Amino acid sequence: QVQLQESGPGLVKPSQTLSLTCTVSGDSITRSHYYWTWIRQPPGKGLEWIGNINYSGTTHYNPSLKSRVTTSVDASKNQFSLKLSSVTAADTAVYYCARTTISFDYWGQGTLVAVSS
Amino acid sequence: DIQMTQSPVSLSASVGDRVTITCRASQSISSYLNWYQQKPGTAPKLLIYSTSNLQSGVPSRFSGSGSGTDFSLTISSLQPEDFATYHCQQSYSHPATFGGGTKVEIK
């Protein structure tokens, strides 16, 4: 059974960098036909696609966040990561990681990250 | 970016009702349309991919149809466990975009 689990700080100060890691089990992050995606959902609002990455390091980012987003893969740990710089209160959200083919077929449980001083 | 518009924003229905949710794309997305179910405090769950393909383990009362810009999700006979928020999502082009969601509530 494929499982994804997000981890990282639940509180980040304004202007700092949000860092999250997604650990994948039950599948290999090196499979060539998958992308690995980050999605967020502000409290009470809809879903926003942040970006994705594949094993070879090809990335796609949402233009609205592109200047602040970096993703990476650590195949040795079967993990991928997200960094979002210069955060503000508007970045407060539940952050999800997901496996991606033509759709997001497996999701992590999500982790709430609040931006506050 | 491709804008996805869902309607209605919310609906009230009874167990056993037939429910249809619609999703419209701002440009043609062929059949690259997926549907997700989300219950409070949990991650979205994939129901249907590529317009009409039922994800493994999803009950057959769920179905999807459409093409181009207009799509729909139908629940043939609403069950208690179906009360949730439903999201459509286009995978035609980056950035992937979602509809605003449709909340299905108990009448």
Interface residues (C-beta under 8 A of the other chain):
Chain A: T37 G46 L47 E48 W49 G51 H60 Y61 N62 P63 S64 Y96 I102 S103 F104 D105 W107 G108 Q109 G110
Chain B: D1 Y32 N34 Y36 T42 A43 P44 K45 L46 Y49 S50 Q55 H87 Q89 S91 H94 P95 A96 T97 F98 G99 G100 G101
